[in-house]
Amino acid sequence: MDWGIKNRLARIIKPQTGRTVMLAVDHGYFLGPTKKLENVSRTIEPLMNYADALMLTRGILRTSVDPETSVPVVLRVSGGSSIIGEDLSNEVITTSIEDAIRLNVAAIALSIFVGSEYESQTLESLAELVNMGQEFGIPVLAVTAVGKELSKRDSRFLSLACRIAAEFGASFVKTYYCEDFEKVVESCPVPIVIAGGPKLETELDAFEMAHDAINKGAVGVDMGRNIWQNNNPVAMLKAVRAVVHKNASPAEALEIFNKNKK
Ligand code: 5RP
């Protein structure tokens, strides 16, 4: 792996633990003003000190993030469909590599929609992005998107999608936690982070998911709604950090959450 790619990845996946807690705030690229993310700068301001990386689009980066931040940026560079449109999978590359470099990002991220009508288009985009990333030393995060079909989140489908992403040259992959998650990890030769998905019923549910994913081989989380849709987002992020970086149990994480909540 090229030095630049290794160096940028090490800014995201912390060498001290080999793990990462990414904060995902890119939802607006297809959902618009998502609940509790209406004003992104207000949402992320108290969370910045506890995130290992921030995942977002260039529009939100330029308008809502202090350029003096030291938090590495994972830039979402795919899009093209909205939640009210016909097909969420109809995505293309939305941001040039030159602009990503201008923004000094640590990685670029794109969704692939395996099994969808636009499967080939999104996989071709991944190939193109990896080629560009290789040229300039920028790692690519492939997101194994499922669109509105949340039922697709099983180990058979996610193993297929993650493996294809790795075969195409993604440096790391973001997917969902699922039953038999170890099978997804086992057949994917690059690091995996999990998305949180829609807000779970309890904090403990989120800690259990993060804990089980780490135990089964994920290198971390790229979590959004389960952090910032909680009434105590800082407490939530601190507790998830303990699970990811310190192997805290779900019960210990809940204790940390309760201690830190307002
Ligand atoms: C959307 C994304 C989101 O960043 C991802 O789903 C993580 O956020 P959440 O934890 O809210 O699911 O990539 O395609």
Boltz pocket constraint, residues with backbone or C-beta under 6 A from the ligand:
constraints:
  - pocket:
      binder: B
      contacts: [[A, 24], [A, 25], [A, 26], [A, 27], [A, 55], [A, 111], [A, 143], [A, 145], [A, 195], [A, 196], [A, 197], [A, 198], [A, 222], [A, 223], [A, 224], [A, 225], [A, 226]]
      max_distance: 6.0
